[in-house]
Amino acid sequence: MQTLTNPIIEQRADPHIYRHSDGYYYFTASVPEYDRIEIRRARSIAELATSNELIDAWHKPSSGPYSDLIWAPELHYIDDCWYVYFAAAPSREIVDGLFQHRMYAISNRNANPISDNWVFEGQIETGMDTFCLDATAFSHRGHNYYVWAQKENGIGGNSNLYIAELETPLLLKTPPQRLSIPEFDWEQRGFWVNEGPSVLHRHGKFWMTYSASATDENYCMGLLWADEESDLLNPASWHKSTQPVFATNWQLKVYGPGHNSFTQDEHGNDLLVYHARDYTDIEGDPLWDPNRHTRVKVLEWQDGQPHFGDAV
């Protein structure tokens, strides 16, 4: 097991670490300026913080529909090509209580994504022209799936969770299916939010974590799960925890843990990657506070169930 000291990378929110078949760990996250997509790689998670193998894969343009607030990039390797899914808005203006984000993608066919071969691919259309963010992707039995958060007209709150099968990494094959809405008190503190999904396939099930509530100390993680033999596009296949599975650790002063991803250490142990703050005294909107730091901890399994433990 790598020796890790938390936080492993400071001022990087919405962290995504991907261990590729080339033996490298790849890291991307929201930067405090919300103006670019940064990717770095290293032979170990501990080395990501100081790695010289780092590029700015894409910078926002000065104007247009994706020219501000670049949020939560995720790096995926699908069909022998690298993709980054990310959310972007035309401005910081809030319309009808929401930002104006939509989902976009860039791609790179170079074997090494720490290169200047990135191409802007445009918007990922979901069939709903509403606030949209935090896409992830996973594969199962030859099918690629896309999971994301979006506002649906007629449903209260900021965002719900949706799933669809992909025709290509840039095109949905099936209509969106709603998996979860913010229905419990712990999903509605500050804002009514389900966002930041991440998927892990273990012990015959698909486990989908997500984040809920405002991005301050109320931020926490929920859990959905479905049997691997079920129809993953059928909302009835998914079950939902009535309680958060990961939340603020008041004793250790780790506040608002969430927007996680999963990876593995060099021995195959599952790791939970997440961000959190070490204080609660935030001036103004928490989105403009840069000190959500990337942290990593071992994800334990008990009787085939994930045990998240305490934020560290």
Backbone bond lengths (Angstrom), bond angles and torsions (degrees), N, CA, C in turn:
res aa  C-N    CA-C-N  psi(-1)  N-CA   C-N-CA  omega(-1)  CA-C   N-CA-C  phi
1 M - - - 1.473 - - 1.514 109.32 -
2 Q 1.333 115.84 131.90 1.452 119.78 176.47 1.530 110.17 -64.13
3 T 1.323 115.56 144.74 1.458 120.22 173.88 1.520 108.28 -83.92
4 L 1.326 116.17 117.39 1.455 121.04 -176.02 1.517 109.72 -119.70
5 T 1.328 115.76 137.33 1.454 121.85 175.48 1.518 108.35 -115.38
6 N 1.314 116.75 118.91 1.466 121.02 -178.95 1.519 111.44 -88.08
7 P 1.339 117.28 144.93 1.467 124.74 -5.79 1.524 111.30 -72.84
8 I 1.339 116.13 147.00 1.460 118.30 -177.89 1.529 111.62 -81.25
9 I 1.340 117.29 -29.85 1.472 121.43 175.98 1.523 107.13 -141.35
10 E 1.321 116.18 125.36 1.454 119.89 -178.11 1.538 111.34 -85.63
11 Q 1.315 115.21 151.72 1.466 124.05 176.57 1.536 112.99 54.99
12 R 1.318 114.35 41.95 1.465 120.12 172.02 1.523 107.60 -131.74
13 A 1.335 114.62 108.36 1.462 121.54 179.97 1.527 110.18 -95.50
14 D 1.326 115.94 164.68 1.466 122.39 177.26 1.534 111.17 53.88
15 P 1.329 118.44 50.36 1.469 120.69 -170.00 1.521 112.75 -73.74
16 H 1.323 114.00 142.51 1.457 120.91 176.93 1.527 108.78 -133.09
17 I 1.331 116.20 116.42 1.463 122.25 177.62 1.519 108.14 -115.26
18 Y 1.331 115.30 128.62 1.458 121.88 -178.04 1.519 109.00 -125.91
19 R 1.325 116.74 124.20 1.458 121.20 176.06 1.516 108.82 -94.49
20 H 1.328 116.56 116.36 1.462 121.99 -174.36 1.532 110.30 -94.57
21 S 1.334 115.08 168.69 1.459 121.21 -179.64 1.521 112.58 -67.60
22 D 1.330 118.33 -14.26 1.462 121.16 177.48 1.525 112.70 -81.54
23 G 1.333 116.30 1.11 1.455 120.14 177.88 1.509 114.77 89.69
24 Y 1.324 117.33 -4.56 1.464 120.65 -179.61 1.525 110.54 -91.74
25 Y 1.322 114.33 152.01 1.457 122.45 167.10 1.526 107.79 -97.66
26 Y 1.332 116.41 130.55 1.464 122.26 178.53 1.522 108.73 -111.92
27 F 1.314 115.20 138.21 1.462 120.59 -174.94 1.520 110.52 -130.99
28 T 1.332 115.50 135.11 1.459 121.06 169.08 1.523 107.67 -144.96
29 A 1.327 116.18 159.56 1.464 121.19 -175.91 1.520 108.64 -169.34
30 S 1.320 116.10 171.14 1.468 120.51 172.09 1.528 108.88 -71.73
31 V 1.325 116.02 132.61 1.466 120.64 174.71 1.523 108.48 -94.81
32 P 1.339 118.57 154.70 1.472 119.92 -174.92 1.527 114.06 -58.26
33 E 1.341 116.91 -29.39 1.464 119.86 -178.64 1.529 112.71 -79.11
34 Y 1.326 117.03 -14.38 1.470 122.29 -178.13 1.530 112.33 52.62
35 D 1.338 116.26 37.62 1.461 119.32 -173.21 1.526 114.71 -120.48
36 R 1.351 118.49 0.40 1.459 119.13 -173.31 1.534 109.43 -162.62
37 I 1.344 113.06 170.80 1.461 120.72 173.66 1.519 107.65 -113.86
38 E 1.306 115.04 116.17 1.461 122.36 -179.43 1.526 108.75 -104.79
39 I 1.336 116.42 136.35 1.463 122.12 176.38 1.522 108.14 -130.63
40 R 1.313 115.91 135.70 1.462 120.48 175.36 1.522 108.88 -136.18
41 R 1.340 115.45 160.10 1.454 119.14 177.04 1.520 110.34 -141.96
42 A 1.343 114.14 157.91 1.459 120.84 178.70 1.517 108.19 -160.11
43 R 1.338 115.32 164.93 1.459 120.54 179.48 1.522 112.06 -76.06
44 S 1.326 117.23 -17.99 1.459 120.91 177.68 1.520 109.05 -140.31
45 I 1.325 116.20 159.29 1.455 120.48 177.95 1.520 110.26 -63.65
46 A 1.331 116.63 -40.29 1.457 120.53 -178.64 1.522 112.20 -60.32
47 E 1.345 116.82 -29.93 1.461 120.99 -177.48 1.527 113.37 -83.89
48 L 1.339 117.44 -8.19 1.462 119.35 -178.90 1.526 112.13 -60.79
49 A 1.323 116.95 -34.47 1.463 120.20 -176.04 1.518 112.43 -65.25
50 T 1.331 117.51 -30.06 1.466 121.12 -174.40 1.524 112.81 -116.26
51 S 1.322 117.34 8.00 1.460 120.46 -175.81 1.530 111.82 -63.86
52 N 1.338 115.46 139.32 1.469 121.25 174.10 1.523 111.61 -87.86
53 E 1.335 116.67 -7.89 1.460 120.05 178.49 1.523 107.37 -87.84
54 L 1.310 115.13 85.13 1.464 122.09 -173.15 1.518 108.83 -144.49
55 I 1.318 115.83 135.51 1.464 119.88 176.18 1.524 109.81 -135.96
56 D 1.317 115.00 156.75 1.458 121.43 163.90 1.530 105.91 -94.50
57 A 1.316 115.67 102.07 1.463 120.65 -173.00 1.516 112.92 -69.88
58 W 1.343 116.18 -28.47 1.467 119.90 -176.26 1.515 108.74 -159.37
59 H 1.323 116.10 138.35 1.467 122.45 174.62 1.524 108.73 -112.91
60 K 1.305 116.02 145.18 1.461 119.93 177.63 1.524 109.82 -66.32
61 P 1.328 118.01 146.42 1.463 120.45 173.17 1.528 110.41 -73.10
62 S 1.311 116.52 169.97 1.461 121.15 -176.88 1.522 113.14 -76.47
63 S 1.325 117.00 -18.55 1.467 120.45 178.84 1.515 109.04 -156.85
64 G 1.344 115.25 167.10 1.454 119.69 178.17 1.517 112.13 114.55
65 P 1.326 117.66 -178.54 1.463 121.77 -171.60 1.532 114.39 -69.48
66 Y 1.319 118.24 -17.13 1.477 121.12 -178.57 1.534 110.40 -127.45
67 S 1.342 115.52 43.06 1.461 120.95 -172.19 1.522 114.16 -106.09
68 D 1.332 118.45 12.15 1.468 118.97 179.38 1.526 110.11 -156.66
69 L 1.319 114.60 161.12 1.468 123.25 172.84 1.527 112.20 51.11
70 I 1.321 115.50 62.34 1.460 121.47 177.91 1.526 107.88 -76.35
71 W 1.321 115.77 112.54 1.463 121.68 -171.07 1.526 112.24 -117.31
72 A 1.329 114.45 143.27 1.467 125.38 162.04 1.529 114.37 48.03
73 P 1.332 118.79 58.06 1.466 119.04 174.47 1.529 110.94 -66.96
74 E 1.326 115.76 145.47 1.460 122.08 173.96 1.511 109.19 -131.04
75 L 1.324 116.25 132.42 1.456 122.75 -178.73 1.524 109.82 -98.83
76 H 1.338 116.28 126.31 1.462 121.64 -179.81 1.527 109.95 -134.02
77 Y 1.321 116.05 147.93 1.465 122.57 176.19 1.523 107.33 -111.26
78 I 1.340 116.06 107.55 1.460 122.16 -173.71 1.526 108.98 -130.03
79 D 1.332 117.01 127.30 1.464 121.93 177.13 1.527 111.23 52.57
80 D 1.331 115.67 48.17 1.470 123.35 174.59 1.527 113.12 62.95
81 C 1.317 116.61 30.56 1.463 120.88 178.33 1.524 108.51 -146.14
82 W 1.331 115.61 145.66 1.459 121.22 176.23 1.535 109.74 -86.77
83 Y 1.325 115.03 138.66 1.459 120.90 175.01 1.529 108.70 -133.23
84 V 1.313 115.62 144.10 1.456 121.39 167.43 1.516 107.59 -119.04
85 Y 1.323 115.88 120.46 1.461 121.87 171.08 1.523 108.24 -93.21
86 F 1.327 116.52 136.80 1.466 119.93 -179.53 1.521 109.71 -153.24
87 A 1.321 115.48 159.72 1.465 121.76 176.71 1.524 109.24 -103.72
88 A 1.331 115.82 145.23 1.458 121.14 178.78 1.522 109.25 -150.66
89 A 1.326 115.23 155.44 1.467 121.72 -177.48 1.525 109.77 -128.65
90 P 1.345 117.47 161.68 1.463 120.31 177.05 1.519 113.14 -76.28
91 S 1.350 116.68 -20.93 1.462 121.07 -178.02 1.524 107.95 -166.44
92 R 1.316 115.94 -176.95 1.459 120.19 176.38 1.535 112.02 -95.56
93 E 1.312 115.75 8.78 1.461 120.63 179.28 1.524 110.64 -68.57
94 I 1.319 115.59 137.25 1.451 122.16 176.14 1.526 108.77 -98.96
95 V 1.316 116.98 126.43 1.461 123.42 -177.60 1.529 108.20 -118.22
96 D 1.314 116.58 124.41 1.466 122.11 -179.07 1.529 111.63 53.20
97 G 1.328 115.22 38.82 1.451 120.56 174.95 1.510 115.92 84.52
98 L 1.340 117.76 2.07 1.459 120.95 -176.16 1.521 111.11 -132.98
99 F 1.343 115.52 153.72 1.454 119.78 167.33 1.530 108.91 -68.37
100 Q 1.327 116.12 175.63 1.467 120.57 -172.85 1.530 113.25 -111.53
101 H 1.305 117.32 28.68 1.455 121.06 -174.87 1.535 113.25 -66.08
102 R 1.350 113.69 147.17 1.448 123.30 166.43 1.531 106.85 -132.92
103 M 1.330 116.29 166.71 1.458 120.53 -178.55 1.524 111.22 -93.72
104 Y 1.345 115.16 140.62 1.458 122.83 179.85 1.522 108.99 -135.21
105 A 1.334 115.80 172.31 1.456 120.31 179.68 1.517 110.84 -145.68
106 I 1.324 115.54 149.73 1.460 123.24 167.21 1.524 107.22 -122.91
107 S 1.334 117.39 157.29 1.460 120.61 -177.29 1.523 110.33 -136.63
108 N 1.330 114.65 160.50 1.465 121.52 -179.64 1.521 107.99 -153.48
109 R 1.340 117.84 119.54 1.459 121.88 -179.46 1.523 112.82 -91.39
110 N 1.320 117.47 -1.68 1.453 120.31 175.29 1.524 109.38 -67.85
111 A 1.329 117.20 141.44 1.465 120.21 178.47 1.519 111.69 -60.44
112 N 1.323 116.06 -30.67 1.466 121.53 177.73 1.517 108.70 -105.96
113 P 1.328 118.69 110.45 1.469 119.82 -178.51 1.520 113.70 -73.10
114 I 1.330 118.07 -8.53 1.466 120.45 173.97 1.521 107.12 -82.09
115 S 1.319 114.94 64.40 1.462 123.47 -176.24 1.518 108.64 -149.09
116 D 1.313 116.08 169.00 1.471 120.57 -174.99 1.524 112.10 -95.33
117 N 1.327 116.98 28.62 1.462 120.77 -177.05 1.529 113.47 -96.02
118 W 1.318 117.25 16.51 1.460 119.86 -176.21 1.526 111.33 -73.79
119 V 1.325 115.36 137.61 1.464 123.06 -177.97 1.529 108.37 -122.76
120 F 1.320 116.80 131.53 1.464 120.99 175.36 1.522 108.90 -75.10
121 E 1.337 116.77 126.31 1.466 121.59 -173.90 1.526 113.48 -103.80
122 G 1.317 118.29 -13.58 1.451 119.65 177.99 1.518 112.88 102.36
123 Q 1.325 115.04 -166.01 1.457 121.55 -173.38 1.528 111.38 -83.86
124 I 1.328 115.55 144.48 1.456 121.72 170.01 1.526 107.33 -91.09
125 E 1.307 116.15 109.50 1.463 121.50 -176.37 1.527 110.20 -84.08
126 T 1.336 115.96 132.32 1.462 120.29 179.47 1.525 113.02 -110.83
127 G 1.326 116.68 -5.07 1.458 119.75 -175.50 1.512 113.31 90.06
128 M 1.343 116.81 -4.79 1.461 121.74 175.82 1.520 107.79 -123.44
129 D 1.298 117.71 119.60 1.466 121.38 -177.92 1.526 109.11 -92.44
130 T 1.327 115.81 72.75 1.459 122.31 -177.43 1.527 109.29 -141.31
131 F 1.314 115.40 170.97 1.463 122.89 176.02 1.528 110.35 -46.06
132 C 1.345 116.27 129.64 1.455 120.88 -168.65 1.523 108.87 -151.34
133 L 1.338 117.87 139.04 1.463 119.97 -176.11 1.524 111.01 -164.74
134 D 1.341 115.13 171.60 1.470 124.04 164.48 1.520 114.21 62.33
135 A 1.315 117.76 53.09 1.461 119.97 178.13 1.524 111.49 -82.59
136 T 1.322 114.52 146.42 1.455 122.25 170.38 1.523 107.42 -135.48
137 A 1.334 116.68 172.06 1.461 120.81 -178.97 1.522 109.41 -143.76
138 F 1.337 115.83 151.21 1.459 120.68 173.57 1.520 108.70 -152.07
139 S 1.334 115.81 164.67 1.464 121.91 -177.23 1.517 110.06 -122.38
140 H 1.345 115.05 150.11 1.462 120.75 176.96 1.515 108.90 -157.22
141 R 1.339 115.66 118.48 1.458 123.02 174.75 1.526 112.73 52.45
142 G 1.326 115.07 47.17 1.452 120.86 175.36 1.511 115.63 82.70
143 H 1.319 117.01 3.34 1.457 121.16 178.67 1.531 109.05 -114.95
144 N 1.323 116.08 139.54 1.462 122.06 175.79 1.523 109.40 -103.69
145 Y 1.320 114.90 137.02 1.465 121.06 -177.25 1.527 110.05 -121.47
146 Y 1.319 114.16 150.90 1.457 123.42 -178.56 1.524 106.92 -124.31
147 V 1.317 116.92 128.33 1.468 122.47 -179.98 1.521 107.74 -127.34
148 W 1.345 116.96 138.59 1.453 119.66 -174.72 1.523 110.79 -157.80
149 A 1.333 115.41 175.96 1.464 122.76 177.74 1.524 108.97 -114.10
150 Q 1.346 116.74 139.10 1.456 119.89 -178.79 1.524 110.59 -157.67
151 K 1.305 114.23 149.88 1.452 121.87 171.57 1.524 108.65 -77.26
152 E 1.328 116.05 133.73 1.466 120.28 174.01 1.512 108.67 -116.48
153 N 1.313 116.25 125.12 1.460 120.61 179.31 1.522 109.95 -57.98
154 G 1.318 115.57 135.78 1.448 120.92 -179.60 1.510 113.91 94.85
155 I 1.343 117.28 -8.03 1.461 121.74 177.53 1.523 107.55 -117.39
156 G 1.323 117.08 127.10 1.450 120.94 -177.92 1.514 112.27 -65.23
157 G 1.334 115.52 157.11 1.458 119.94 176.69 1.508 113.71 100.55
158 N 1.321 114.40 -178.67 1.463 121.51 -174.71 1.517 113.55 -86.60
159 S 1.341 117.33 -45.55 1.458 119.01 -174.17 1.520 111.37 -160.08
160 N 1.336 113.82 149.68 1.458 124.18 175.55 1.530 108.03 -119.47
161 L 1.324 117.43 174.60 1.460 121.81 178.56 1.523 110.32 -105.15
162 Y 1.333 116.25 139.32 1.462 123.21 -177.54 1.514 110.64 -134.22
163 I 1.335 115.48 155.79 1.458 122.37 176.09 1.511 109.12 -134.85
164 A 1.345 116.06 147.95 1.461 122.22 173.19 1.525 107.66 -152.79
165 E 1.317 116.10 155.39 1.458 119.77 171.01 1.516 108.80 -82.22
166 L 1.327 116.57 149.10 1.450 122.32 179.24 1.523 110.88 -97.31
167 E 1.335 116.62 134.17 1.463 122.38 168.75 1.525 109.16 -76.65
168 T 1.326 115.09 -47.23 1.461 124.68 170.81 1.530 106.18 -134.61
169 P 1.324 118.71 170.41 1.460 118.30 177.98 1.521 114.63 -61.37
170 L 1.344 116.39 -8.73 1.462 120.85 -177.76 1.527 113.23 -117.50
171 L 1.331 117.14 0.07 1.467 120.25 -172.72 1.524 110.02 -139.82
172 L 1.341 115.56 126.72 1.457 120.31 177.17 1.526 110.71 -73.76
173 K 1.339 115.38 138.80 1.458 121.71 178.33 1.517 112.07 -93.35
174 T 1.341 116.22 -30.15 1.464 121.38 -175.18 1.523 109.79 -124.92
175 P 1.316 118.15 159.06 1.467 120.59 177.14 1.524 110.76 -66.41
176 P 1.324 117.24 153.86 1.464 120.40 177.56 1.528 111.55 -61.51
177 Q 1.322 115.18 140.50 1.459 121.79 173.62 1.525 108.43 -118.75
178 R 1.324 116.57 124.63 1.454 120.86 -177.40 1.520 110.64 -78.21
179 L 1.342 116.17 126.23 1.455 121.68 -178.08 1.520 113.58 -101.96
180 S 1.330 117.40 -31.88 1.463 119.14 -174.15 1.516 110.09 -158.00
181 I 1.339 115.48 144.97 1.451 122.29 171.56 1.533 107.51 -125.24
182 P 1.334 118.20 157.65 1.471 120.08 176.77 1.528 110.94 -72.72
183 E 1.308 116.12 96.89 1.466 121.80 -173.29 1.520 113.71 -110.71
184 F 1.342 117.39 -22.38 1.461 121.07 -177.28 1.524 110.61 -97.72
185 D 1.314 115.76 158.31 1.462 121.37 -178.81 1.527 112.12 -53.98
186 W 1.333 117.64 -41.54 1.467 120.96 -177.00 1.532 112.63 -72.53
187 E 1.337 117.13 -8.92 1.464 121.45 174.85 1.527 111.93 -97.38
188 Q 1.332 116.97 -0.36 1.466 120.64 -170.18 1.528 112.96 -125.72
189 R 1.317 117.92 16.55 1.463 120.18 -177.18 1.528 109.84 -84.25
190 G 1.310 115.47 116.25 1.458 120.43 -175.89 1.505 112.25 85.32
191 F 1.334 116.40 -58.30 1.467 122.49 175.38 1.526 108.04 -139.85
192 W 1.315 115.63 154.28 1.464 120.87 175.02 1.522 107.51 -88.59
193 V 1.328 116.53 104.54 1.459 120.56 -167.28 1.525 111.61 -138.17
194 N 1.320 116.07 131.59 1.462 124.99 157.04 1.519 105.89 -124.49
195 E 1.331 118.06 120.52 1.462 121.16 -175.90 1.528 109.03 -155.34
196 G 1.340 115.72 179.06 1.451 121.63 173.26 1.518 115.48 58.16
197 P 1.348 120.19 46.26 1.464 119.74 -179.21 1.530 112.15 -68.56
198 S 1.317 115.49 149.03 1.465 122.37 173.34 1.516 107.62 -145.10
199 V 1.343 116.56 141.40 1.462 121.14 -169.62 1.525 110.68 -119.91
200 L 1.335 115.58 136.52 1.458 123.15 177.98 1.523 108.48 -133.30
201 H 1.341 116.76 131.05 1.461 122.46 -178.70 1.522 108.48 -105.94
202 R 1.337 116.27 108.39 1.459 121.24 -178.31 1.533 109.99 -148.98
203 H 1.337 115.58 147.68 1.461 122.85 170.37 1.535 112.13 53.35
204 G 1.346 115.38 41.10 1.456 119.98 175.11 1.510 115.34 77.34
205 K 1.310 116.66 9.24 1.467 120.00 -178.74 1.527 110.76 -136.39
206 F 1.327 114.46 158.35 1.454 121.56 167.88 1.521 107.93 -101.36
207 W 1.316 115.15 125.30 1.465 122.07 179.82 1.522 107.64 -108.21
208 M 1.312 117.47 125.67 1.460 121.84 -179.19 1.526 109.13 -120.54
209 T 1.315 115.16 109.20 1.458 119.63 172.04 1.522 109.27 -84.36
210 Y 1.316 115.26 158.76 1.456 120.97 174.51 1.519 108.05 -155.27
211 S 1.328 116.70 167.57 1.459 121.31 -179.18 1.521 110.55 -111.99
212 A 1.336 115.01 153.02 1.462 120.27 -172.59 1.522 110.55 -141.02
213 S 1.335 115.20 156.08 1.477 125.26 176.81 1.531 112.18 72.41
214 A 1.332 115.73 -174.72 1.462 122.10 -176.76 1.520 110.41 -68.07
215 T 1.346 116.38 161.76 1.467 121.16 -173.08 1.525 112.95 -86.12
216 D 1.323 117.55 25.71 1.466 121.51 174.11 1.522 108.82 -101.28
217 E 1.331 118.59 -147.16 1.459 120.86 -179.18 1.527 113.30 -66.68
218 N 1.346 117.19 -12.41 1.459 120.55 177.54 1.524 113.16 -79.12
219 Y 1.309 117.60 -16.10 1.459 121.76 -178.96 1.526 109.38 -59.34
220 C 1.339 116.31 136.14 1.461 120.48 -177.21 1.526 108.17 -157.05
221 M 1.314 116.29 177.42 1.455 121.08 -175.91 1.513 112.21 -120.22
222 G 1.324 115.18 137.17 1.451 123.02 172.97 1.515 110.49 -109.12
223 L 1.331 116.51 179.32 1.465 120.95 -174.70 1.518 111.02 -144.90
224 L 1.339 115.38 132.91 1.456 124.01 168.49 1.520 108.37 -116.29
225 W 1.336 117.47 155.45 1.450 119.11 174.67 1.523 109.98 -151.79
226 A 1.351 114.19 152.38 1.458 121.67 180.00 1.516 108.96 -144.27
227 D 1.320 117.10 146.23 1.459 121.70 176.31 1.526 109.86 -67.58
228 E 1.331 116.82 141.26 1.466 120.39 -177.42 1.525 112.55 -65.57
229 E 1.333 117.92 -19.97 1.460 121.41 178.77 1.530 111.99 -86.78
230 S 1.316 118.16 -7.23 1.460 121.15 -176.09 1.526 111.30 -83.71
231 D 1.311 115.32 169.99 1.468 121.95 174.07 1.520 107.43 -79.10
232 L 1.316 116.82 105.37 1.463 120.60 -174.42 1.521 112.41 -68.47
233 L 1.325 117.02 -15.75 1.464 120.78 177.84 1.525 112.70 -88.37
234 N 1.315 116.49 -2.98 1.461 121.16 179.09 1.525 108.89 -96.23
235 P 1.320 118.64 115.04 1.465 120.16 -179.49 1.533 113.38 -54.72
236 A 1.323 117.14 -28.08 1.461 120.24 -179.85 1.527 112.18 -68.12
237 S 1.339 117.47 -16.61 1.458 120.48 178.56 1.526 112.36 -75.64
238 W 1.320 116.09 -16.57 1.464 120.78 -173.32 1.527 111.09 -100.48
239 H 1.305 115.12 137.47 1.457 123.35 177.67 1.528 108.57 -112.46
240 K 1.316 116.46 153.94 1.464 120.67 -172.51 1.519 110.97 -131.33
241 S 1.322 115.37 133.97 1.455 120.08 175.06 1.525 109.71 -70.30
242 T 1.335 116.09 138.61 1.463 120.50 179.56 1.527 111.82 -83.95
243 Q 1.337 116.63 -7.80 1.457 122.01 -179.58 1.526 109.75 -127.15
244 P 1.320 118.22 153.00 1.471 119.07 175.17 1.523 110.49 -64.87
245 V 1.326 116.10 149.18 1.462 120.73 179.27 1.528 112.30 -101.36
246 F 1.335 117.20 -9.91 1.467 121.80 -177.59 1.518 107.26 -157.05
247 A 1.321 117.25 125.49 1.464 120.25 -172.42 1.521 109.72 -151.47
248 T 1.328 116.11 177.75 1.465 122.94 -179.23 1.530 111.38 -50.97
249 N 1.323 114.23 133.49 1.461 121.28 174.09 1.527 107.16 -100.90
250 W 1.310 116.53 95.54 1.457 120.96 -174.77 1.523 111.72 -66.78
251 Q 1.319 117.13 -32.60 1.461 120.56 -178.51 1.531 111.76 -67.53
252 L 1.338 116.36 -43.31 1.464 120.41 -178.76 1.527 112.53 -92.85
253 K 1.326 116.55 -0.11 1.468 121.86 177.80 1.534 111.81 60.27
254 V 1.325 114.34 49.96 1.459 121.61 172.92 1.530 106.10 -115.86
255 Y 1.346 115.23 107.79 1.465 120.28 -165.75 1.529 112.36 -109.33
256 G 1.327 114.88 133.95 1.458 121.31 173.88 1.513 115.00 66.04
257 P 1.349 119.30 46.97 1.463 119.49 179.93 1.525 110.96 -69.80
258 G 1.322 115.20 138.73 1.453 117.73 179.68 1.507 113.46 173.31
259 H 1.317 114.30 -162.77 1.466 125.34 -172.42 1.525 110.51 39.32
260 N 1.305 114.33 67.93 1.458 120.78 -170.84 1.526 112.70 -93.59
261 S 1.317 114.52 169.25 1.457 123.74 163.82 1.516 106.96 -138.48
262 F 1.332 116.24 174.04 1.455 121.50 178.39 1.521 109.88 -121.87
263 T 1.321 115.93 145.74 1.455 121.33 170.28 1.517 107.51 -148.33
264 Q 1.341 116.63 -171.59 1.459 121.29 178.46 1.519 109.90 -131.53
265 D 1.342 115.33 151.23 1.459 118.50 172.99 1.526 109.24 -82.24
266 E 1.321 116.91 -177.13 1.460 120.96 -174.63 1.523 112.99 -68.14
267 H 1.326 117.21 -13.16 1.461 121.74 179.07 1.526 112.52 -102.22
268 G 1.325 117.07 3.80 1.449 120.77 178.51 1.512 115.12 88.51
269 N 1.328 117.41 7.06 1.464 120.00 175.86 1.526 110.03 -73.73
270 D 1.316 117.13 137.14 1.456 120.61 178.78 1.523 110.82 -72.72
271 L 1.318 115.37 138.73 1.459 122.41 179.75 1.517 110.04 -122.16
272 L 1.306 115.48 139.93 1.458 123.33 174.21 1.523 108.43 -98.66
273 V 1.318 116.44 122.43 1.461 123.17 178.87 1.524 107.47 -108.24
274 Y 1.316 117.88 130.63 1.461 120.04 -176.10 1.522 110.02 -156.22
275 H 1.326 116.57 169.49 1.454 119.95 173.45 1.531 109.40 -114.91
276 A 1.327 115.03 158.10 1.468 121.34 174.93 1.521 108.11 -163.40
277 R 1.336 115.50 163.84 1.471 121.95 173.73 1.521 109.81 -104.76
278 D 1.335 115.35 165.23 1.465 119.35 176.50 1.526 111.67 -112.46
279 Y 1.331 117.24 19.24 1.463 121.77 174.41 1.522 108.82 -155.42
280 T 1.335 115.91 164.31 1.465 121.17 -179.64 1.520 112.89 -114.89
281 D 1.319 117.59 -10.17 1.458 121.42 -176.29 1.520 109.30 -82.02
282 I 1.342 115.59 88.80 1.458 122.46 -176.16 1.516 109.51 -111.17
283 E 1.308 116.28 129.60 1.468 120.63 177.15 1.522 109.40 -88.20
284 G 1.347 115.93 124.27 1.458 120.16 177.84 1.514 112.24 74.57
285 D 1.332 115.56 -157.04 1.452 122.66 -177.99 1.529 109.87 -66.80
286 P 1.349 118.32 129.45 1.464 120.12 179.49 1.524 114.24 -58.70
287 L 1.338 117.77 -22.14 1.465 120.10 179.77 1.525 112.77 -61.40
288 W 1.326 117.02 -25.90 1.462 119.83 -177.50 1.526 111.96 -94.61
289 D 1.309 116.79 -0.04 1.463 120.29 174.64 1.532 107.87 -87.33
290 P 1.345 118.39 121.58 1.471 120.07 -169.96 1.511 115.16 -82.71
291 N 1.326 118.23 -3.35 1.463 119.06 -165.89 1.528 114.78 -96.58
292 R 1.320 114.99 44.18 1.452 119.35 165.12 1.532 106.30 -90.95
293 H 1.325 116.10 114.12 1.460 121.36 -172.12 1.522 110.51 -104.25
294 T 1.332 115.59 148.05 1.458 121.69 178.32 1.520 110.79 -77.10
295 R 1.319 115.52 131.19 1.459 123.30 178.80 1.532 109.83 -130.90
296 V 1.334 115.23 157.79 1.464 121.59 -179.78 1.519 108.94 -138.10
297 K 1.328 116.69 139.82 1.460 120.87 173.63 1.523 109.06 -146.18
298 V 1.330 116.61 158.94 1.454 121.76 177.63 1.525 109.52 -71.63
299 L 1.326 115.76 135.43 1.456 121.78 174.49 1.522 107.73 -94.59
300 E 1.311 116.47 116.84 1.464 121.67 -178.81 1.533 110.28 -87.01
301 W 1.348 115.27 154.78 1.458 121.33 176.09 1.523 108.92 -123.71
302 Q 1.313 115.69 133.27 1.461 121.60 179.18 1.521 108.62 -132.40
303 D 1.341 116.14 113.98 1.466 121.52 -178.87 1.519 111.85 54.90
304 G 1.340 115.47 40.83 1.452 120.55 178.46 1.495 116.05 76.49
305 Q 1.337 116.78 7.24 1.468 122.12 179.97 1.526 109.81 -111.84
306 P 1.336 118.23 139.08 1.470 119.27 177.55 1.529 110.97 -71.78
307 H 1.315 115.56 137.90 1.455 121.60 177.86 1.525 106.98 -120.78
308 F 1.316 116.74 109.22 1.463 121.71 -171.80 1.524 112.16 -82.53
309 G 1.310 117.81 -26.97 1.456 120.11 178.77 1.520 111.73 68.89
310 D 1.325 115.26 -150.47 1.462 121.98 -176.55 1.524 111.28 -103.79
311 A 1.328 115.69 148.28 1.457 120.34 172.54 1.527 109.02 -63.54
312 V 1.345 115.79 138.26 1.466 120.30 -174.13 1.519 110.49 -119.91
